[in-house]
Every structure is written in C-alpha cells, then in structure tokens.
Amino acid sequence: MKKIIALLMAGMMTASVFAGCGAAETGSSGSSTDSSGSTDSSSETSDTADWDYIKNKGKMTIGITYFEPMNYKDDNGELTGFETEFATAVCAELGVTPEFQEINWDSKELELNANTIDCIWNGMTITDERKENMDISVPYMENKQVMVCRAEDVEKYSTADGLDGANVVAEAGSAGEDVAKGNEYFSKAKYASVSAQSTALFEVKSGTSDIAVIDYVMSIGTLAEGTDFSDLKVVEAQSFEPEQYGIAFRKNSPETLKNVNAAIQKLADNGKLKEIADKYNLGDLILVKPAA
C-alpha cells in the first residue's frame, strides 16, 4: 500500500513540474498577460530603438564615398564638402558627433543593416525601391544624371547615334548606372561599372573610356577650371533622370527620421542650410525652404 501511495505522489509531482514548464514556455513566446490583465510588451521593438542606439553612442556613423563637392579631402587632407558640413550641422542640432566612414557604394544597404554605419549621407538618389528597404529623410536637393566626356567629343555625343560603340562607365549601384544600363539613349554603347564616380572620370580622362555618367552636382565642382578634370565637359544637350537626394536610415526608425527632418528644417529656417549650399555653388538646388 505504501508503494502505491509513493507512486501516486511521484506522479503528481511530475505533472506539476511539466505544468510549470509549459507555463514558462508560453510566457517567453511573446507578450504575456499578468494577473491584472495588463499586457507586457517588453519584448517588442520600440519605435525609438534606433534613435536610442545612436544617442547612447553619442555619435552618428555616416556612410560616404569621396566626390566633390559633397565629401572630399581638401589641400590639407581634411574632409570637407557640402554633405560633410551639412551632416555636421545636423548632428550639432541633434547633440551627437558625426563620424564619417568611407563605404563601397554598391554595398551601402548591407553596411547600414549590419550597423556598420547609421545612415547613408552622400548624394543618395531617392527611389521607390530604396524607400521600401530604408527610411529616407525629406528630399533636400535636386539633381540629375549627365554625360561627361573629353571636350573635343561633346558634339559627337550630343546624339544617340554618336554613342555607337562608345565605352560608357558609371559607379556600380548608382543612379548613373541605372541610366547607362536602362536608357535607350545608350543602347548602342558598351557599358562597364567602376567602383566610384571619380574612377569613372579618371577612365574618361585617361582615354580608357569615352563617357562617364555622373551626378550633375559632382560636375559642378569637379570639372571647374583649375581642377584635375577641367579638360572634361558635360554634354549639355542631354541630361537624364531628374531626381532628389535624401538621407537613408535603417528601416523602421521613425524617431531618428523625425529628429533628423526637424533638424534639417531648423537649418533651413535659420539660413544655415542655404549658406552651406552657396559655399559649394549648390544653393539653387536646395529643396528645403524656410517655413512660412
């Protein structure tokens, strides 16, 4: 009889243990309800998580590539340019330190999602595909894609027939590449991608390629008199893909986006944004205007 009672008690203890395990597993699978009926959502991702991450670091890591007049090294080897000064001014409003990090433009989204950088701030064209994959700021500057060639070839490439057999280059993953690969104007040309817009210009300057498709804003500073590329010219008869620049952040970062957009508007209101843009001959391209 004692053996039977012992077996019954052991069975009851085992059932109790399993019941306890079942309750623990249920509680760890998501939000749970306590005895008062309230819901614990501590496991859910907060809308402020990305901003808290940046704020707690005390810095914003900004992914860039080097090209004038956006981000480049001056004669003293110091990083400067419109985007450099713009980002620094926004970060000052946000109370964080900007940290600029060179990236491979073709891998920009991988860098962003891996938290290697916190944003892409480098003359990035806003597209529907990018808006699906990243959170993007208000458009702050307009742009377009242009062809750059040697000065003596400008007239030749002013019509599509002139591109028959021409070697065209653009930065991999750029809006320029989209144009060179997808626009009918380039259907008779031969296309190859390069690592950067500056590389595309070197290709044309050296005669390795005939045409570089680059951002119009880059041509403003890079082809000016006295620069390394002053012997290259924009084919003024043709331009492609009117576009707008934005700053890209990780998807589902509403607090970061709200704070950055507010800082941009403040810089527009106090005239600082226009002042920076005018310094680099970009004032006429600014889209964010002072609030009425």
C-alpha positions as CSV (number, residue, x, y, z in Angstrom):
1,M,0.0,0.0,0.0
2,K,2.9,2.3,0.9
3,K,4.4,1.6,-2.6
4,I,1.1,2.6,-4.3
5,I,0.9,5.9,-2.3
6,A,4.5,6.7,-3.1
7,L,3.9,6.1,-6.8
8,L,0.8,8.3,-6.8
9,M,2.7,11.1,-5.1
10,A,5.6,10.9,-7.6
11,G,3.2,11.1,-10.5
12,M,1.5,14.2,-9.1
13,M,4.9,15.9,-8.6
14,T,5.9,15.1,-12.2
15,A,2.7,16.5,-13.6
16,S,3.3,19.7,-11.5
17,V,6.8,20.1,-13.0
18,F,5.6,19.7,-16.6
19,A,2.7,22.2,-16.0
20,G,5.3,24.7,-14.7
21,C,7.5,24.2,-17.8
22,G,4.5,24.7,-20.1
23,A,3.7,28.0,-18.4
24,A,7.2,29.2,-18.7
25,E,7.4,28.4,-22.4
26,T,4.1,30.2,-23.1
27,G,5.3,33.3,-21.2
28,S,8.5,33.5,-23.3
29,S,7.0,33.3,-26.7
30,G,5.9,37.0,-26.9
31,S,3.9,39.5,-24.8
32,S,2.0,38.0,-21.9
33,T,-0.8,39.0,-19.6
34,D,-0.3,39.3,-15.8
35,S,-2.9,38.7,-13.2
36,S,-4.3,42.2,-13.5
37,G,-4.9,41.7,-17.2
38,S,-2.3,44.2,-18.5
39,T,0.0,43.2,-21.4
40,D,3.8,43.1,-21.1
41,S,5.3,44.3,-24.4
42,S,8.9,44.5,-23.3
43,S,10.0,42.0,-25.9
44,E,8.6,44.2,-28.7
45,T,10.9,46.5,-30.6
46,S,10.4,50.2,-29.6
47,D,10.0,52.9,-32.3
48,T,12.8,54.7,-30.5
49,A,15.2,51.8,-30.5
50,D,17.4,53.0,-33.4
51,W,17.5,56.6,-32.1
52,D,18.3,55.4,-28.6
53,Y,21.2,53.4,-30.1
54,I,22.6,56.4,-31.8
55,K,22.0,58.7,-28.8
56,N,23.6,56.3,-26.4
57,K,26.7,56.0,-28.5
58,G,26.9,59.8,-28.7
59,K,27.7,59.7,-32.4
60,M,26.2,59.1,-35.8
61,T,28.3,57.0,-38.1
62,I,27.8,58.4,-41.6
63,G,28.5,56.3,-44.7
64,I,30.1,58.2,-47.5
65,T,32.2,58.0,-50.7
66,Y,34.6,60.7,-51.8
67,F,33.5,63.0,-54.5
68,E,33.4,66.8,-54.9
69,P,31.6,68.9,-53.9
70,M,29.9,66.5,-51.5
71,N,32.6,64.8,-49.4
72,Y,36.3,65.2,-50.3
73,K,39.7,65.9,-48.9
74,D,41.0,69.5,-49.1
75,D,44.6,70.5,-49.7
76,N,45.4,69.9,-46.1
77,G,43.9,66.4,-46.2
78,E,40.9,67.4,-44.1
79,L,37.4,66.1,-45.0
80,T,35.2,68.8,-46.3
81,G,32.3,69.4,-48.8
82,F,28.6,70.2,-48.8
83,E,27.4,66.9,-47.3
84,T,30.2,67.0,-44.7
85,E,29.2,70.4,-43.4
86,F,25.5,69.7,-43.7
87,A,25.8,66.4,-41.7
88,T,28.0,68.1,-39.1
89,A,25.4,70.9,-38.7
90,V,22.5,68.4,-38.3
91,C,24.4,66.4,-35.8
92,A,25.1,69.5,-33.8
93,E,21.4,70.1,-33.6
94,L,20.9,66.5,-32.5
95,G,23.6,66.6,-29.9
96,V,25.7,63.8,-31.4
97,T,29.1,63.7,-33.0
98,P,29.4,62.9,-36.7
99,E,31.7,60.1,-37.6
100,F,32.4,59.8,-41.4
101,Q,33.2,56.4,-42.7
102,E,34.0,55.6,-46.3
103,I,32.0,52.7,-47.8
104,N,31.6,50.8,-51.0
105,W,28.6,52.4,-52.6
106,D,27.4,49.1,-54.1
107,S,27.3,47.6,-50.5
108,K,25.7,50.6,-48.8
109,E,22.5,48.9,-47.7
110,L,24.4,45.9,-46.3
111,E,26.6,48.3,-44.3
112,L,23.5,50.0,-43.0
113,N,21.7,46.9,-41.9
114,A,24.8,45.5,-40.3
115,N,25.0,48.6,-38.1
116,T,28.5,49.3,-39.5
117,I,27.0,52.8,-40.3
118,D,23.9,54.6,-39.1
119,C,23.0,56.3,-42.3
120,I,23.9,56.9,-45.9
121,W,24.5,60.6,-46.5
122,N,26.3,61.1,-49.7
123,G,24.1,62.4,-52.5
124,M,21.9,59.4,-52.5
125,T,19.1,59.4,-55.0
126,I,15.6,58.6,-53.6
127,T,13.9,55.7,-55.5
128,D,10.8,53.7,-54.8
129,E,13.0,50.6,-54.2
130,R,15.1,52.4,-51.6
131,K,12.0,53.7,-49.9
132,E,10.8,50.1,-49.5
133,N,14.1,49.0,-47.9
134,M,15.2,52.0,-45.9
135,D,13.7,55.0,-44.1
136,I,14.6,58.2,-46.0
137,S,14.6,61.8,-45.0
138,V,12.8,64.7,-46.6
139,P,14.3,65.4,-50.1
140,Y,16.8,68.2,-49.6
141,M,18.4,68.7,-53.0
142,E,17.6,68.1,-56.6
143,N,19.9,66.5,-59.1
144,K,20.1,64.8,-62.5
145,Q,22.4,62.5,-64.4
146,V,24.7,63.9,-67.0
147,M,27.3,62.6,-69.5
148,V,30.9,63.8,-69.2
149,C,33.4,63.3,-72.0
150,R,36.6,64.9,-73.4
151,A,35.9,68.5,-74.5
152,E,36.6,67.6,-78.2
153,D,33.9,64.9,-78.1
154,V,30.9,66.9,-76.8
155,E,29.3,67.5,-80.1
156,K,29.8,63.9,-81.2
157,Y,27.9,62.5,-78.1
158,S,25.1,65.0,-78.4
159,T,23.0,62.5,-80.3
160,A,22.4,58.8,-79.6
161,D,23.9,57.7,-82.9
162,G,27.2,59.2,-81.8
163,L,27.4,56.7,-79.0
164,D,27.6,53.7,-81.4
165,G,30.4,51.6,-80.0
166,A,31.3,54.1,-77.3
167,N,32.6,52.9,-73.9
168,V,30.4,54.2,-71.1
169,V,31.2,53.9,-67.4
170,A,29.3,54.7,-64.2
171,E,29.6,53.9,-60.5
172,A,28.3,50.5,-59.6
173,G,24.9,50.7,-57.8
174,S,24.4,54.4,-58.7
175,A,21.7,56.3,-60.5
176,G,24.2,56.8,-63.2
177,E,24.5,53.1,-63.7
178,D,20.7,52.8,-63.9
179,V,20.7,55.4,-66.7
180,A,23.6,53.8,-68.6
181,K,22.1,50.4,-68.5
182,G,18.4,51.2,-68.9
183,N,18.1,54.3,-71.0
184,E,17.5,53.8,-74.7
185,Y,20.0,56.6,-75.5
186,F,22.8,54.2,-74.5
187,S,21.6,51.2,-76.4
188,K,24.4,51.3,-79.0
189,A,27.1,51.8,-76.4
190,K,29.2,49.4,-74.3
191,Y,28.8,49.7,-70.6
192,A,31.1,48.8,-67.7
193,S,30.8,49.6,-64.0
194,V,33.5,51.1,-61.8
195,S,33.9,51.5,-58.1
196,A,33.3,55.3,-57.8
197,Q,32.3,58.3,-59.8
198,S,35.8,59.7,-59.5
199,T,37.1,56.5,-61.1
200,A,34.7,57.0,-64.0
201,L,36.1,60.4,-64.6
202,F,39.7,59.1,-64.5
203,E,38.7,56.5,-67.0
204,V,37.5,59.2,-69.4
205,K,40.5,61.5,-68.8
206,S,42.9,58.7,-69.5
207,G,41.1,57.6,-72.7
208,T,40.2,54.1,-71.3
209,S,36.5,55.1,-71.6
210,D,34.6,57.6,-73.7
211,I,31.8,58.7,-71.4
212,A,31.1,58.8,-67.7
213,V,27.5,59.1,-66.4
214,I,27.7,61.0,-63.1
215,D,25.7,63.3,-60.8
216,Y,25.2,66.8,-62.1
217,V,26.1,68.1,-58.6
218,M,29.5,66.4,-58.9
219,S,30.2,68.0,-62.3
220,I,29.7,71.5,-60.8
221,G,32.8,71.3,-58.7
222,T,34.9,68.5,-60.2
223,L,35.1,69.9,-63.8
224,A,35.7,73.5,-62.8
225,E,38.7,75.5,-64.1
226,G,41.9,74.5,-62.3
227,T,40.7,71.0,-61.2
228,D,42.2,67.7,-62.4
229,F,39.2,67.2,-64.7
230,S,39.0,70.7,-66.2
231,D,39.6,69.2,-69.7
232,L,36.4,67.2,-69.5
233,K,33.0,68.7,-70.2
234,V,29.3,67.9,-69.6
235,V,27.3,67.1,-72.7
236,E,24.8,69.9,-72.2
237,A,22.4,68.7,-74.9
238,Q,21.4,65.7,-72.9
239,S,20.5,65.1,-69.2
240,F,18.7,62.2,-67.6
241,E,16.5,61.2,-64.7
242,P,15.6,64.3,-62.7
243,E,16.0,63.1,-59.1
244,Q,16.1,64.2,-55.5
245,Y,18.7,63.4,-52.8
246,G,17.8,62.0,-49.3
247,I,19.5,60.6,-46.3
248,A,18.8,56.9,-45.7
249,F,18.4,55.2,-42.3
250,R,17.6,51.7,-41.2
251,K,14.0,50.6,-41.9
252,N,11.5,51.3,-39.1
253,S,13.5,54.1,-37.5
254,P,10.7,56.7,-37.2
255,E,12.2,58.6,-34.2
256,T,15.6,59.0,-35.9
257,L,13.8,60.2,-39.1
258,K,11.7,62.7,-37.2
259,N,14.6,64.2,-35.4
260,V,16.8,64.5,-38.5
261,N,14.0,66.0,-40.5
262,A,13.3,68.6,-37.8
263,A,17.0,69.5,-37.7
264,I,17.1,70.0,-41.4
265,Q,14.1,72.3,-41.3
266,K,15.6,74.3,-38.5
267,L,18.8,74.7,-40.6
268,A,16.6,75.9,-43.5
269,D,14.7,78.3,-41.2
270,N,17.9,79.9,-39.8
271,G,19.6,80.1,-43.2
272,K,22.4,77.8,-42.4
273,L,21.5,75.2,-45.0
274,K,21.5,77.8,-47.8
275,E,24.7,79.2,-46.5
276,I,26.5,75.9,-46.7
277,A,25.0,75.1,-50.2
278,D,26.0,78.5,-51.6
279,K,29.6,77.9,-50.5
280,Y,29.7,74.9,-52.9
281,N,27.6,76.6,-55.7
282,L,24.7,74.4,-54.9
283,G,22.3,77.0,-53.4
284,D,19.9,76.9,-56.4
285,L,19.4,73.1,-56.0
286,I,18.2,73.2,-52.3
287,L,14.6,71.9,-51.9
288,V,14.0,72.6,-48.2
289,K,12.8,76.1,-47.8
290,P,12.3,78.2,-44.7
291,A,8.9,77.7,-43.1
292,A,6.4,80.5,-43.9
